[in-house]
Amino acid sequence: MLYVMKSIVLLLLAAVVSVLGPNVWSADTNHNFGKWEKDISAFEQSDATNPPAKGGFLFTGSMTIANWKSLAQDFPGQPVLNRGFGGSEIVDVTHFADRIIFPYAPRKVFLRAGGNELWAGKSAEQVFADFQDFVTLVHAKLPSAEIVFISLSPSVARWKQRDVEKSVNTMAANFVSKTSCLKYVETYDLPLGTNGLPRPELFLDDQLHFSPACYRLLAERVRPLVTN
């Protein structure tokens, strides 16, 4: 009975999304989605000349994903696709889902985002609500797709927001544990040394974004979920 009710809800959500479009999911009425049009159009142009296979592993989110240049090499033989765009927020990924997620009908969607909006002043609760909206939208169109939340981790440059990042992680992990077709990958400790502080060598010169060495560590955390 619960399964039938869930299916009905998902069908209704899909109908709403189809009629109203992705804008219905954004409460950020003053948010400038247009600044990402160049990035999104570049993905679409790439798809037109080299269409990605459907049913693969799609990675999306902010700069941590966008800068993951070794993604294909880290998961050889697996149908991975990078659709991250630097500086973005969860609401941006949700907004553009019709163009950067749904066309590929992925079996799994890996999301890493949330830090930029925290830095801009959003609360942990607001960011978590944005994640819930993302899950609702994706599962309305792709009910069997597994969504994997790659948690936030502290950096040298944004060390002061470590506690609020941890709060987002905690809320996301609790939500994932109670929701079907969701997974959580813990990366909060990934760039930290034995002293509990970020290791500078795991970041680029800006001390914000991951270095190649840190991506190797990230790949190890994610690899168990990139399987057929």
C-alpha positions in Angstrom: 0.0 0.0 0.0 2.8 2.4 0.9 4.6 1.6 -2.3 1.4 2.4 -4.3 1.0 5.7 -2.5 4.6 6.7 -3.1 4.2 5.9 -6.8 1.1 8.1 -7.0 2.9 11.0 -5.3 5.9 10.7 -7.7 3.6 10.6 -10.7 1.9 13.8 -9.5 5.2 15.5 -8.8 6.4 14.6 -12.3 3.2 16.1 -13.8 3.7 19.3 -11.8 7.4 19.6 -13.0 6.3 18.9 -16.6 3.8 21.7 -16.5 5.5 24.3 -14.4 9.2 23.5 -15.2 12.1 23.6 -12.9 11.5 27.2 -11.8 8.8 26.0 -9.4 11.5 24.4 -7.2 13.4 27.6 -6.5 12.4 29.8 -3.6 15.3 32.1 -4.4 13.3 34.5 -6.5 16.3 36.9 -6.9 18.7 34.2 -7.8 20.5 34.7 -11.0 20.4 31.4 -12.9 21.3 33.2 -16.2 24.9 33.5 -15.2 25.3 29.7 -15.8 23.8 29.7 -19.3 27.2 29.6 -21.0 28.3 26.5 -18.9 25.0 24.7 -19.5 25.0 25.5 -23.2 28.6 24.2 -23.5 27.4 20.8 -22.1 24.6 20.7 -24.6 26.9 21.5 -27.5 29.2 18.8 -26.3 26.3 16.4 -26.2 25.3 17.3 -29.8 28.6 16.2 -31.2 29.4 13.4 -28.7 26.2 12.1 -27.1 27.0 10.4 -23.7 25.6 7.0 -23.1 22.5 6.8 -21.0 22.1 4.9 -17.7 25.6 5.8 -16.3 27.0 7.6 -13.3 26.4 11.3 -13.4 28.5 13.7 -11.2 27.2 17.2 -10.7 27.5 20.1 -8.3 30.0 22.9 -7.8 33.7 23.4 -8.3 34.7 20.2 -6.5 33.0 18.3 -9.3 33.8 20.7 -12.1 37.5 20.5 -11.3 37.5 16.7 -11.2 39.4 16.4 -14.4 40.6 12.8 -13.7 37.1 11.4 -13.2 37.2 9.0 -16.2 40.7 7.9 -15.3 39.7 7.4 -11.6 36.9 5.0 -12.6 38.2 3.3 -15.8 35.7 1.3 -17.7 32.7 2.9 -16.0 30.2 5.3 -17.8 31.0 8.4 -15.7 29.8 11.8 -16.8 30.9 15.2 -15.3 28.2 17.9 -15.3 29.6 20.1 -12.5 29.9 23.9 -12.9 32.1 25.9 -10.7 30.5 28.4 -8.2 27.1 26.8 -8.4 24.7 26.1 -5.6 22.3 23.2 -5.1 19.4 25.4 -6.4 21.3 25.9 -9.6 21.7 22.1 -10.2 18.0 21.7 -9.5 17.1 24.5 -11.8 19.1 23.0 -14.7 18.2 19.3 -14.0 16.1 19.2 -17.2 19.3 20.0 -19.2 22.2 18.4 -17.3 20.6 15.4 -15.6 17.4 14.0 -17.1 18.6 13.8 -20.7 21.1 11.1 -19.6 18.7 9.0 -17.5 21.5 8.2 -15.1 21.3 5.2 -12.8 23.1 7.2 -10.1 23.5 10.9 -9.5 26.4 12.1 -7.4 25.9 15.5 -5.9 28.6 17.7 -4.2 27.4 21.2 -3.5 26.3 23.4 -0.7 29.5 25.2 0.4 29.0 28.3 -1.8 25.6 29.1 -0.5 26.8 28.7 3.1 29.6 31.1 2.3 27.1 33.5 0.9 25.0 33.5 4.1 22.5 30.7 3.8 21.9 28.7 6.9 22.5 25.0 7.2 18.8 24.4 7.4 18.2 26.3 4.1 20.9 24.3 2.3 19.5 21.1 3.6 16.0 22.1 2.4 17.6 22.8 -1.0 19.0 19.3 -1.0 15.6 17.8 -0.2 14.1 19.8 -3.1 16.7 18.4 -5.4 16.0 14.8 -4.3 12.2 15.4 -4.7 12.7 16.7 -8.2 15.1 14.0 -9.4 13.0 11.2 -8.0 9.9 12.6 -9.6 11.5 12.1 -13.0 13.9 9.2 -12.2 12.3 7.3 -9.3 14.7 4.4 -9.5 17.9 6.5 -9.8 20.1 6.5 -6.7 21.2 9.9 -5.5 24.6 10.0 -3.7 25.3 13.0 -1.5 29.1 13.6 -1.3 29.4 15.5 1.9 31.0 18.9 2.5 34.5 19.2 3.9 36.4 22.1 5.4 39.1 24.1 3.6 41.9 26.4 4.7 40.2 29.4 3.0 36.8 28.8 4.5 37.8 27.2 7.8 35.4 29.4 9.7 32.4 27.7 8.1 33.4 24.2 9.1 30.8 23.8 11.8 27.9 24.8 9.6 29.2 22.4 6.9 29.2 19.7 9.5 25.6 20.6 10.3 24.6 20.2 6.7 26.4 16.8 6.6 24.6 15.6 9.7 21.1 16.6 8.4 21.9 15.0 5.0 23.2 11.8 6.5 20.1 11.5 8.8 17.8 12.1 5.8 19.6 9.6 3.6 19.4 6.9 6.3 15.6 7.2 6.3 15.0 7.6 2.5 15.1 5.0 -0.2 17.4 5.4 -3.2 19.8 7.7 -1.4 23.4 7.2 -0.3 25.9 9.3 1.7 29.6 9.6 1.3 31.5 11.1 4.2 34.3 13.4 3.2 34.5 15.9 6.0 37.7 14.4 7.3 39.2 13.8 3.9 41.5 16.9 3.8 42.3 17.0 7.5 45.6 16.0 9.1 46.2 14.3 12.4 46.0 17.7 14.1 42.4 18.1 12.9 43.4 21.0 10.5 43.2 21.1 6.7 46.4 19.9 5.0 47.6 22.7 2.7 49.1 20.2 0.2 45.6 18.8 -0.5 44.5 22.2 -1.9 45.4 24.4 -4.8 47.1 27.7 -4.2 43.8 29.3 -3.4 43.6 26.9 -0.4 39.9 26.3 -1.3 39.8 23.8 -4.1 41.2 20.3 -4.1 44.6 19.4 -5.5 45.1 16.3 -7.6 46.3 14.5 -4.5 43.0 15.2 -2.7 41.1 14.0 -5.7 42.9 10.6 -5.4 41.6 10.4 -1.9 38.1 11.4 -2.9 38.1 8.8 -5.6 38.9 6.1 -3.1 35.9 7.2 -1.0 33.5 7.3 -3.9 34.8 4.2 -5.8 32.6 1.6 -3.9 29.5 3.3 -5.3 30.7 3.5 -8.9 29.9 -0.1 -9.7 27.7 -1.8 -12.2 
